[in-house]
């Protein structure tokens, strides 16, 4: 199976719409990138689920994830659309299931539903959400994914968990895709998150790892699948990388200044996609060899489209 490619469209969260004062033009920039990605042959487009910018909260525009997902679903025709990833804590999971079902219909069956436990404490506090400890957020995620699946498959969903409950919840329409909307669970936690993928997920996402790190995470996922009686090959393996592509390695490195936030080891070349098209093609071959099936890239300069086009020409269509 050929490697697939996804693109995070500029949304503002990582300061990638800075300099566009008019919010309407900022949105139109986001949708232009989504439409161009579709034309260029990217398989999917993705949105972050965050409310204000990183690494420092600022007054810069940051578009909300799910309303933007719905809008982009109508602004595009072919490309799949997903979240990298929905924060479970920000919305009731039954409501999320209803929202996703609606978006799957209005996209004509192109939604990938991405969800994770959440992590951005400052955002939780600013918006008035309780910020529980990590184990609690993971237990809440376990409840939530079971509710999502129940809402997408049962005539009247019923689930009684510690943190979330539904009692005869009706969800019509349930979406277009069968047996249900694909469920992607994001995160690389070896004991809990990857086990949740094995139990409930249709796809996983791990990010910013070198080849050995990818191989390790996929091996652990494969073992969890064996433990719960799941076919490992039924889980789509996606990976997230920061990408800086340019005609020279030096120019690419100059665009990668903020990547250290996701790669505290400082090994940017080993844990990112940075360099000329030749350099990145070699890395992509290694990533595929490590077990990845879809590479999702964040480009800090995507709004200008040059890098989006260069990556498509040199790394997707070649």
PLY file of the C-alpha trace (Angstrom):
ply
format ascii 1.0
element vertex 318
property float x
property float y
property float z
element edge 317
property int vertex1
property int vertex2
end_header
0.00 0.00 0.00
1.41 3.38 -1.02
2.15 5.92 1.69
-0.63 8.50 2.08
-0.18 12.16 2.94
-2.14 14.62 5.05
-1.69 18.35 5.64
-2.54 20.49 8.66
-4.13 23.59 7.21
-3.18 26.96 8.72
-5.62 27.65 11.52
-3.78 30.19 13.65
-2.94 28.01 16.64
0.75 27.78 15.77
0.97 31.43 14.70
0.57 30.41 11.06
-1.94 33.14 10.15
0.03 36.02 11.67
-0.06 39.18 9.59
-3.57 38.67 8.22
-5.56 41.33 10.06
-8.99 40.65 8.56
-10.49 37.48 10.13
-12.51 36.81 6.95
-9.32 36.84 4.89
-7.66 34.62 7.51
-10.44 32.05 7.07
-10.27 32.34 3.28
-6.53 31.70 3.52
-7.21 28.54 5.49
-9.75 27.28 2.98
-7.53 28.18 0.00
-4.82 25.97 1.43
-7.35 23.15 1.97
-8.59 23.43 -1.61
-5.06 23.59 -2.99
-4.09 20.49 -0.99
-7.05 18.68 -2.49
-6.05 19.73 -6.02
-2.42 18.74 -5.45
-3.25 15.20 -4.37
-2.98 15.25 -0.58
-5.16 12.49 0.83
-6.35 14.36 3.91
-6.47 17.72 5.65
-6.45 18.19 9.41
-7.19 20.77 12.10
-5.88 21.20 15.62
-8.42 21.46 18.45
-7.21 24.49 20.40
-8.56 27.87 21.38
-5.58 30.22 21.49
-2.02 30.26 20.31
1.11 28.43 21.42
3.73 28.63 22.76
2.32 31.84 24.27
-1.37 32.79 24.33
-1.81 35.89 22.18
-4.57 37.89 20.53
-3.82 36.30 17.14
-6.69 34.56 15.36
-7.24 30.87 16.14
-10.25 29.26 14.43
-12.33 26.74 16.38
-11.81 23.19 15.21
-15.24 21.64 14.69
-17.02 24.58 13.10
-14.01 24.89 10.79
-14.17 21.16 10.02
-17.78 21.59 8.92
-16.95 24.60 6.77
-13.99 22.93 5.09
-16.11 19.86 4.44
-18.32 22.04 2.24
-15.41 23.94 0.71
-13.81 20.70 -0.57
-15.05 17.71 -2.54
-12.59 14.78 -2.35
-10.03 15.14 0.41
-10.66 13.50 3.80
-10.97 15.79 6.82
-9.96 15.13 10.41
-8.86 16.57 13.76
-5.35 16.29 15.17
-6.93 15.68 17.65
-10.22 16.62 19.32
-9.68 17.30 23.03
-12.07 14.99 24.85
-12.46 17.41 27.76
-13.85 20.29 25.72
-17.18 18.75 24.64
-19.59 16.15 25.95
-18.85 12.90 24.04
-22.50 12.29 23.09
-22.66 15.78 21.61
-19.38 15.10 19.81
-20.83 11.94 18.30
-23.83 13.93 17.05
-21.60 16.66 15.62
-19.41 14.11 13.87
-22.39 12.28 12.38
-23.68 15.55 10.94
-20.27 16.46 9.49
-19.88 13.00 7.97
-23.16 13.50 6.11
-22.42 17.01 4.90
-18.96 15.87 3.73
-20.55 12.89 1.93
-18.58 10.45 4.08
-15.11 12.02 4.26
-14.68 12.49 8.02
-11.91 10.96 10.11
-12.73 11.51 13.78
-9.55 12.16 15.80
-9.66 12.32 19.61
-7.20 12.43 22.49
-7.09 12.96 26.23
-6.03 16.63 26.10
-2.98 18.33 27.61
-2.92 22.16 27.24
-3.46 23.20 30.86
-3.42 26.94 30.26
-6.26 26.56 27.77
-8.31 24.45 30.19
-7.92 27.06 32.92
-8.63 30.01 30.63
-11.88 28.51 29.35
-13.01 27.24 32.75
-12.57 23.50 32.22
-11.29 21.44 35.16
-7.79 20.13 34.45
-7.64 16.66 35.93
-4.46 14.63 36.26
-3.25 12.49 33.36
-4.65 9.14 34.53
-8.08 10.70 35.09
-8.11 12.31 31.64
-7.26 8.91 30.12
-10.08 7.22 32.04
-12.43 9.94 30.78
-11.20 9.23 27.25
-11.97 5.54 27.70
-15.57 6.39 28.61
-15.83 8.81 25.71
-14.71 6.47 22.93
-17.19 3.85 24.07
-19.97 6.43 23.94
-18.90 7.58 20.48
-19.03 4.05 19.13
-22.37 3.38 20.82
-23.86 6.56 19.38
-22.65 5.62 15.90
-23.90 2.01 15.98
-26.80 1.54 18.43
-30.41 2.61 17.76
-30.56 4.04 21.28
-27.14 4.33 22.90
-26.74 3.30 26.52
-23.53 3.54 28.53
-22.90 3.97 32.24
-19.33 5.03 32.99
-17.70 6.76 35.91
-17.31 10.05 34.06
-19.85 9.95 31.21
-23.26 8.35 30.77
-25.93 8.14 28.09
-29.39 6.68 28.56
-31.25 5.81 25.37
-29.58 8.53 23.30
-30.87 8.63 19.72
-28.43 9.80 17.04
-29.91 10.16 13.58
-28.37 10.37 11.09
-25.43 8.30 12.24
-23.24 9.39 9.35
-22.50 7.96 5.91
-19.55 5.63 6.50
-20.07 2.01 7.48
-19.86 0.37 9.92
-19.22 3.81 11.45
-17.08 6.93 11.15
-13.39 5.95 11.47
-12.14 6.61 15.01
-8.53 7.80 15.34
-7.05 7.92 18.84
-4.02 10.19 19.14
-1.13 9.72 21.54
1.85 7.49 22.15
1.29 6.34 25.74
2.38 2.73 25.80
0.33 1.35 28.68
-3.02 3.09 28.19
-3.39 5.11 24.98
-2.06 2.49 22.58
-4.13 -0.13 24.36
-7.23 2.03 23.82
-6.33 2.10 20.12
-6.13 -1.69 20.07
-9.48 -2.02 21.84
-11.52 0.70 20.14
-9.62 2.58 17.44
-9.64 2.37 13.67
-6.44 4.42 13.49
-3.63 5.69 15.70
-1.46 8.79 15.52
1.97 9.22 17.04
4.14 12.24 16.43
7.63 13.68 16.26
9.52 10.39 16.66
12.64 9.03 15.01
12.56 5.73 13.16
13.39 3.65 16.22
10.68 5.42 18.19
8.08 4.69 15.52
9.07 1.04 15.35
8.78 0.75 19.12
5.32 2.33 19.29
3.97 0.19 16.46
5.43 -2.96 18.02
3.71 -2.13 21.32
0.44 -1.48 19.50
0.79 -4.81 17.71
1.26 -6.60 21.04
-1.79 -4.86 22.53
-3.78 -6.01 19.50
-2.65 -9.58 20.08
-3.58 -9.32 23.76
-7.14 -8.18 23.03
-7.67 -10.36 19.96
-7.61 -7.54 17.40
-6.11 -7.72 13.91
-3.23 -5.22 13.91
-3.59 -4.75 10.15
-7.08 -3.33 10.65
-5.62 -0.26 12.40
-4.40 2.57 10.16
-1.04 3.85 11.38
-0.67 7.61 10.97
2.25 9.78 12.06
2.59 13.52 12.59
5.70 15.48 11.65
6.72 19.10 11.49
7.93 19.77 7.95
10.26 22.43 6.59
11.00 21.86 2.92
13.14 24.13 0.75
15.57 24.08 -2.14
18.55 23.86 0.24
19.04 22.21 3.62
20.13 25.55 5.06
16.95 27.29 3.93
14.87 24.44 5.36
16.62 24.61 8.74
15.97 28.36 8.83
12.22 27.61 8.74
12.37 25.07 11.55
13.10 27.40 14.43
9.95 26.63 16.43
10.07 22.86 15.99
11.98 22.39 19.22
8.72 22.83 21.16
7.64 19.39 19.91
11.16 17.96 19.79
12.83 18.81 23.11
15.67 16.41 22.32
16.93 18.90 19.74
17.23 16.11 17.14
15.20 18.03 14.60
16.42 16.20 11.52
15.81 12.77 13.05
12.37 13.63 14.46
11.09 16.01 11.79
10.96 16.39 8.04
13.53 19.06 7.34
15.59 19.60 4.20
15.53 19.47 0.44
13.06 17.27 -1.43
15.77 14.59 -1.78
16.41 14.65 1.96
12.72 14.42 2.79
12.07 11.64 0.29
14.73 9.55 2.01
13.15 10.23 5.40
9.71 9.30 4.09
11.05 5.98 2.84
12.47 5.29 6.31
9.19 6.30 7.98
7.26 3.94 5.74
9.75 1.18 6.48
9.16 1.78 10.21
5.48 0.92 9.68
3.68 4.20 9.01
0.86 4.26 6.45
-0.01 7.97 6.41
2.26 10.95 7.09
0.52 14.12 8.28
2.66 17.25 8.00
2.54 20.64 9.67
4.25 23.36 7.65
4.69 26.70 9.43
4.57 28.49 6.06
1.63 26.58 4.55
-0.42 29.77 4.18
1.99 30.97 1.47
1.41 27.69 -0.44
4.93 27.42 -1.94
6.00 24.67 0.47
2.65 22.89 0.12
3.16 22.79 -3.65
6.82 21.80 -3.47
6.09 18.89 -1.12
3.27 17.69 -3.37
5.37 17.89 -6.52
8.51 16.29 -5.12
7.24 13.93 -2.41
3.68 12.91 -3.34
3.45 12.76 -7.13
6.99 11.52 -7.78
0 1
1 2
2 3
3 4
4 5
5 6
6 7
7 8
8 9
9 10
10 11
11 12
12 13
13 14
14 15
15 16
16 17
17 18
18 19
19 20
20 21
21 22
22 23
23 24
24 25
25 26
26 27
27 28
28 29
29 30
30 31
31 32
32 33
33 34
34 35
35 36
36 37
37 38
38 39
39 40
40 41
41 42
42 43
43 44
44 45
45 46
46 47
47 48
48 49
49 50
50 51
51 52
52 53
53 54
54 55
55 56
56 57
57 58
58 59
59 60
60 61
61 62
62 63
63 64
64 65
65 66
66 67
67 68
68 69
69 70
70 71
71 72
72 73
73 74
74 75
75 76
76 77
77 78
78 79
79 80
80 81
81 82
82 83
83 84
84 85
85 86
86 87
87 88
88 89
89 90
90 91
91 92
92 93
93 94
94 95
95 96
96 97
97 98
98 99
99 100
100 101
101 102
102 103
103 104
104 105
105 106
106 107
107 108
108 109
109 110
110 111
111 112
112 113
113 114
114 115
115 116
116 117
117 118
118 119
119 120
120 121
121 122
122 123
123 124
124 125
125 126
126 127
127 128
128 129
129 130
130 131
131 132
132 133
133 134
134 135
135 136
136 137
137 138
138 139
139 140
140 141
141 142
142 143
143 144
144 145
145 146
146 147
147 148
148 149
149 150
150 151
151 152
152 153
153 154
154 155
155 156
156 157
157 158
158 159
159 160
160 161
161 162
162 163
163 164
164 165
165 166
166 167
167 168
168 169
169 170
170 171
171 172
172 173
173 174
174 175
175 176
176 177
177 178
178 179
179 180
180 181
181 182
182 183
183 184
184 185
185 186
186 187
187 188
188 189
189 190
190 191
191 192
192 193
193 194
194 195
195 196
196 197
197 198
198 199
199 200
200 201
201 202
202 203
203 204
204 205
205 206
206 207
207 208
208 209
209 210
210 211
211 212
212 213
213 214
214 215
215 216
216 217
217 218
218 219
219 220
220 221
221 222
222 223
223 224
224 225
225 226
226 227
227 228
228 229
229 230
230 231
231 232
232 233
233 234
234 235
235 236
236 237
237 238
238 239
239 240
240 241
241 242
242 243
243 244
244 245
245 246
246 247
247 248
248 249
249 250
250 251
251 252
252 253
253 254
254 255
255 256
256 257
257 258
258 259
259 260
260 261
261 262
262 263
263 264
264 265
265 266
266 267
267 268
268 269
269 270
270 271
271 272
272 273
273 274
274 275
275 276
276 277
277 278
278 279
279 280
280 281
281 282
282 283
283 284
284 285
285 286
286 287
287 288
288 289
289 290
290 291
291 292
292 293
293 294
294 295
295 296
296 297
297 298
298 299
299 300
300 301
301 302
302 303
303 304
304 305
305 306
306 307
307 308
308 309
309 310
310 311
311 312
312 313
313 314
314 315
315 316
316 317
